[in-house]
Amino acid sequence: MDPGAEKPRVAIAGATGYAGQELLRILARHPSVTLTTAMSSGTTSKPRSMPALNHIWDNPIVPLDLDRLTAEADFVFLALPEAIAAKIVPSLLKKECRVIDLSGAFRIRNNEQRRQWYPETVDLPEGVVYALPERHRDHMRLARVLACPGCYPTAALLALEPLEAAGLIEEPIIIDAKSGLSGAGKTPSDRTHFSENHGSVAAYGVFSHRHGPEIIQELQKSVIFVPHLVPLNRGILETIYVKLRPATSAKQVEEALKTAYADAPFVRLTGEVLPEIKNVAYTNFCDLGWVVDEATQSAVLVSCLDNLIKGAAGQAVQNLNIVAGFDERTGLL
């Protein structure tokens, strides 16, 4: 970006949710943009303050106002429910705003699959790109809508796509994924109640979680995806089991991952020192480790990230940095 140019104006819709608050925290301190407004998800909510963000963002969170959003922003971040995102994005595009969407509304390209998982998104607007930055940055630069991947798919695809691209893995792929409770969103439920989760781990959404089709779409391979809730505030750890193609060596697996992420500032390869959630919490890093058993032609990969940062808000800002021509790390380190 031209150093003498005006800073792009950015706005957030859905700033009161967990991911929205992280967006607000990052963008309010981002040195290369001007954060103009932060809105809630509802049009009738009262303006409210965010005590945790005092002296970071001291303006109120105002009700969702589409006219104000389009008038005050060049880039609009949406941390909204899918139905609301699907409804307002066409209007944002008509006003020449570029959209960075954290919901799932625009992730699924197949019409039939999308009708099943995100029925409010009848059609995909022109210019939608699935925005996993480490894998799709060249396709993102001219996108009008950046559909940020889900948190579970981000961890899975960063581990698996390089091996699939190198032709090293066979079907089926088994993903055992564990997430902290903030991944379920801010709206309380029996499943996210403290008394229901403390001291427990629970599988859910087996063969029925909407992130499964998203992973399959990007890999074009059969996947068995089983998510679990664990009693943590944040973080995802995925243990991924793959069968390697015959005669695949541990060195080939290592080289595929090192080649893929040689220039990726937010992917840290840990090799056989398997990653842990505590090392990625509150950061935009994804840590990847792996162990290969050449005797059985099997590999176990462990992928770890913060679901609210690299799995949501941080990745969204990383995408902004790429399409706006900033250093990819700006505001994130």
N, C-alpha and C positions, 0 to 999 in steps of 0.2 A: 504494500500500500504506500502511496505517496506520503512522505513524512509531513508535508505541508497541508495535506487534505484535512477536512473536518472529520472528527471522530464519528463513526457510524452511531446512530441512535438505536438503542435496544430497549425492548419492553418485555415484561413477563406477565402472562396470564396464568393464574393458578399458583400464585406466590405463597399461599398459606399452607399447602401440603408439604410433605417431607422433601420431595425433590424440588419443589418450588422455592422453599426456604434456602436450600443449598444453592440454587441458581442465584437468588437474591444476594447471598453472601459472597459468591464469586464475582458476579457482574458489577456489584457496587464498588468493588475494589479493582476491577479490571482497568489497566492503565490506558487501553487503546479504544475504549468505547464510552459512550455516555448513556447511562441508564436513566431513562426519562420517567418511567412509571412502572408500578407493580400493582397488579390487580388480583382479586380473588377469582373463584370459579363461578360466582353467582352475580346476577345483575341487580339483585335487591339486597345484598348484604350491606351492612354498615361499614364505613371506613374503620380500620382498626390498626393498632400499632403492633410491632413485633418486638417485645422486650429483649429477646435474645440477640437482636440485631441493632440495638442502640449504639449510636456512634459509627455504625457501618452503613445503615440505611434508616434515616430518621423520619422519612416521609411516611404517611399512612398507606396501608394497603387499601385500595379503593375498589368499589364494585366493578365487575366486568363491563366495559363500555367499548363497543367495537369501533365507533367513530373516533373516539380518543386514541384508541390503540393504533388505528391506521394513520392518524394524523401525526402521532408523536414518535413513530418508530420506522426504521429501515429494516430491522430484523426483529421478528416477534418470536419469543420463546413461549411455547404452549406446554404447560404442565397440568393439563385439564383432563377430565374424563373423556374417553374416546368419542362418545356421542356429541359432546360439545365441540371438540376439536373438528370432527367431521362436518359439523354444521357451519362453523365460522371460517374455516380455511378458504373456501371459494371467495368469500368477501374480502379476505385479506389479500389474496392474489390479485383481485381486480384493482386493488389500490396500490399494486406494485410492491407490496411488502414481501420480503422473503421470510419463510417460516421454518423454524427449527422445532420440530414436534417430538415431545417425549412420550406421547401416548402411542398406543398400538394402531391407531386408526388407519395409517397409511403404509404399514409394513408389509402386508400380504398382497402380492401381485395377482395371484389367481383369483378370478372373480367368485368362483364357487366357494373356495376356501375362505375368502374374505367375508362373504355373506354369512358363513357359519360362525366365524369368530368375532367379526366386527360388522354387524348388519347395518349399522348407521352409515357406513361408508359405501354408498351405492356405486360410485365411480372414483377412480383415482384421477386427481387433477394432472394435467400435463406438467412435466418437470419434477416428478417425485423421484427421489433417489434413496435407496436403503443406505443409511449413512454410518457404516462401521468404518471409522477413519483409517485404521491401519490397513484395511483391505480395499477400500473404495475411494480413497481421497481424490484420485484423478477424475472420477465420475461425478464428484460432489461439487466441483468448483462453480458450475453454472446452474446447479439445481435451484428450483424455486421452492421446493419443499424437501427438507432434510428429515427423513423419517428415522429417528434415532432408534437403534435396536433395543430390545428389552434387556434387562439386567442378566437373566439366565442365558439368553442367546449370546450376549457379548462374551461372557466367560467361555462358553462352549465353542463358539466360532473362532475366537482367537487361538484356542488350542488346536482345533481340528482342521481349519481351512488350509493351512500350509501343508499338512500331511495329505489331505485329499488332493490338493493341487499337484503334489509331487507323485500321486498315484501309489501311495504307500499303504492305504488302509482298505479293509473290506467291510462288508455289512455282516450283522447289524452293529451299530455303535450303541453302547450303553452309557448313559449319563446319570450318575447319582449326584443330585444337586441339593445343597443345603443353604438356606437363606435366613438371615435375621428378620425379625418381625416387621421392620419398616418397609420391607419389600411388599407387604400386603396393603400398604397405603395407610392413611391417617384415620379413616373412618373405622371406629371400633366395631368389633364383632366377637362372637363367642370364641372363634378360632384364635384371635389375637389378644384375648383377655389374659392379664398377667397370671391369674390363678390356673388357667388352662395350659399355659406354656412353660411356666417355671419348672425346672427339673425334668422336662420331657423333650422328646423329639418325635415329630409326626410326619409321615408321608401323606401327600395329598395330590389331587389332580392327576392320578395315574391314568394315562391314555386320554386325558381330557383337559390338559393345561394348554392354553393358547400359545405358549412359547414353544411347544413341541413342533407345530407346523411351521413356525418361523425358522427354527433350526433346520428342519428338513428342507424347506424351500432353498436355503442358502447352500446347504451341503449337497443337495440332490442325492441323498443316501438315506437308507432306512435307519431310524433312530428310536431307541427306547429311552424315554426321558422321564425320570421320576424325581420330582421336587420334594423337599422336606422343609418344614419350619423348625428352627432351633431357637432357643431362648437367648438371643443376642439382639441388640438394637439394630445392628447393621452388619453387612458383610455377606459374601457368597463364597462358598468353597464347593467346587465340582470335582468329583473323582470320575474320570472318564476311562472306560475300558474299550480297547480296540484290538481287533485281530489284524495283524500285519500281512501284507502280500507275501507270498513265499519268497525266501531268500533276502528279505529286508533286514538290514543290519541296524544296530543301535546308532552307528555313525551316520547313516542316512537320515534317521529321525532327527538327530541333533542338527545336521546340516540344513535340513528343510526348515526347521524353526529358526536357526540362526540367520539363514539367508532372508527369511520372510521379515524378520524384525531387526535387521542390522541398523536401520535408520528410524526405528520406532521409539520415540522418547518415553512412552508410557507403558511399554511392555518389557518386563524384566524376566529374563530366563534364569532359572535357578538350577537346572539340571536335576540331578538325583537328590538334591537338598529340597525336599518338597515344601511348597509354600504354605503359609498360615494366614488366617484372616487378620490377626493382630498386626501383621507387617504391612497390610494395605489399607487398613481402616483410616478414614479421613484423607485419603489420597486419591489421585487419578491413575494410579498404577494398576496394571494387571500382572500378577506374578504367575509364571508358568513353570512347572517342574514335570519331570517324566522319568519313568523307569522302563527299560525294555528287557524282555526275556527272549533272547534269540532262540533258545531251545524250543519254546512253544510258539514262537512268532506272535507274541502278545506284547502289548504296551499298556501301561497305566499312565494317564496324564492327570495332573492336578492343576486346576486353574482357580485363581483366587482374586477377588476384587471387592471394593466397597460398592454395594448396590446403589447407593444414593449419589456417588461421585462418578467413578468410571462406568457404573451401570446406568447412570441417568444424567445428573446435572453437569458433572465434569466432562463427560463425553460430549454433551451438547455444546458446551463452551469450546471444547477442542475442535468440534466441527465448525463453529463460528470462526475460530482462528484460521482454519484452513481456507474457508470460502472468502474471508475478508482479506486474505493475504498477510496475516500476521504470523509471527513465529508460533508454531503449534503449541508451545508451552506457556504462552502468555496468560498470566492470571491463574495458572494452575500449579506452579511450583513456588 
